[in-house]
Each structure stands twice: as structure tokens, then as C-alpha cells.
Amino acid sequence: MHIVVDAREAEKLKPTGKGVWARNVIFELEKRNIEILRIGNHDSKKQKTSLMWHIKTAICLRNNKPDMYISPTSFIVPFLIGKKINYSIVVHDLIAFEKDKHDRKAKFIERLTLPRAARNAKFIFTVSNSTRDEFLKRFPDIEPEKVITVYSGSNINNFNYPKKRWGNEKYILSIGTLCPRKNQLRLIQAWNQIPENIKKYYKLIIVGGRGWNDKEIIDLIEKSEKVEWKGFTEFDEMMALLLNSTTFVYPSLMEGFGIPVLDAMTLGIPVITSNISSLKEISGNANLLVDPENIDNITEEIENALRSPELRNMLSISGKKRSEDFSWKKTVDLIVKYLKIPNH
């Protein structure tokens, strides 16, 4: 079976969430000795791809006619090839269709390309039931039976990470590209309300590269006490930071899945996250859930977690148990099943 996969985001030196998903799925496919042809930029340092790349790729696919083209992060090539080639797409979220929650250019491209790409796709894989439900609500003409939830796994499952805790520094950690959707601004505001008799023992560390509309976030970081922004960090360092954190806080306003939350749960780190969309679905009853738009609520749950070792221990146990429900193996099992890929 001739399978071609768009690996551009997976091969980037600094992949975002969609790229991490693609990287893990490709890794799992190749681990099973399933032959796939990766197509990329031929230069992992490139962060953007030209329109000409998409056009040439579409032409190449039409000429070579693979059995299946998998597009895990973009809808442009599927939009261009139409019904000429069998392909499947991955819908991580519908953020591009929400007001003020995504980069303007990215919103325009996804709104233009997704409807046609979805209409002609063999299968549409979503990373949570929340995303699937939202997709079918927004595109009621798409056959529900071809929209399949495959979920995600943890980075911990596929890659090496530090196994030991180190140092005596106490901190809470948040991971995510700086932007309004990841809600770092409210998180910092909530942190600034933590009583001094607690805050003197801890600090807030934020990990993530610059995104869009992030100036206000950076300004508040600079003005706030005991808040450190580390920018983009390599995987090993990020996992070390996560493993050594007291609590992981992820108050995102909208999320297709939330791999960092699952990473923390897998490592047994107590998690505070949003009570909306996929984050509530992935958490089950294992994490502390907050209203991400309510700064006082975020402050309250951070304070509760930091005051109570017993609560943190309970969250650690429940999170680790819940994380066992998700894995890249299970994700790829479903992809292989629906695409009828010979599984070696």
C-alpha cells in the first residue's frame, strides 16, 4: 500500500501541538514497519511553506496516485487535489472558526480550505469527541460515519525523558505558545492574587515560544513578581521542568485535545485545567477544573493545590490512572483500521 504523509510540521525544529501530534503518529507508524513516504520542506528550519510548494505537491500526488495521502496538519493540499486522490485529514480543533481566538491569516486559510477538504476526504480524524461534535455541528452535510475520533497520546510514551526529580526549587508550571487562546494573561493575573505566605515558597514558570497578540502577556510577566518565562525549550528540558513541578496549570480557552495536560497526568503531576471542550473530556474526574475566564476561580484552585499535599497526592494518583486510557498505539490502531493499512 503506497501511503504518503505530510511531515512538514512533524519535522520542524520547534513543532507546535499539531506538529507534535504528527511526529508521534508518524513515529508509531514507522515503528510498526508500515512503509510511508514522508514529504516535507527538505529544510526543518523553515517555519513557513510557500503556496508553490502546495501546488507542486498536489500535482505530484495527482501524477503518482498514492493509495492514501494523509494530511495531519493542513488542508491546503487536500483542497487542491479534490476528488482526484484518496486522502484523509486530521481536524485538531475548530479554533479558526471562533471569533478572536486565532491568528487572522491562519483563520482565513482554514475557513477557505477545510469545507472542501472535508467534503472530499475519505476519512476525517478528530483528536477528541469534543472536536468531532463541534465539527459535525458546524458541517452538518458531512457524513458522521466518516468522522472518527482517534484521540492522542502522551509524549512520554514515545520519547526518552528524565526519570529522576532534581533540585529543591518549588514552582507551578504552564506550557503553551504565548497567545490569548492559551490564556496566560489570566493565569498570571490569578497568580498575582496568591497570598504572599504561599507565594514566597513558589514561583510560576511559563514555557512556550512567542505567538500572536502576546505583547500584553510579556508586559505582565515583566511586571509580576516570581513569574519566569523561559520561551521555547527543547523536549528534554521541558519534560524535566514538568517532572519537577509542584502543579501543572493549563487554563486554555479552547483546545482540540491538550497533550501537555496528558503529559503531566502521565508523569503523576497534579493538574489544574479548564472545565471546557476536550480538556474536561480528557480529564474525567482526575484533575481540578476551573472556569478559564474566571481569574478568582483559577487563583482559588491554585491556592488549594499548593496548600494541600494530600490533594496533590490524590490528583497525582487519579491523573496517572486516567492517562492510561490514551496512547499513540491506540490512536494509530484506529487510523490503521479505518484506512485498511496492512499492519506489520
ABEGO torsion letter per residue (X at the ends): XBBBBBAAAAABABBBAAAAAAAAAAAAAAAAGBBBBBBBAGBAABABBBAAAAAAAAAAAAAAGBABBBBAABAAAAAAAEAABBBBBBBABAAAABBGABBAAAAAAAAAAAAAAAAABABBBBABAAAAAAAAAABAABBAAABBBAEBBBAAAABBBBABBBEABBBBBBBEBBBAAAGAAAAAAAAAABBAAAAAABBBBBBEBBBBGAAAAAAAAAABBGBBBAEBBBAAAAAAAAAABABBBBABABBAAGAAAAAAAAAGBBBBBBABEAAAAAAEAABBBBBAABAAAAAAAAAAAAABAAAAAAAAAAAAAAAAABBAAAAAAAAAAAAGBBBX
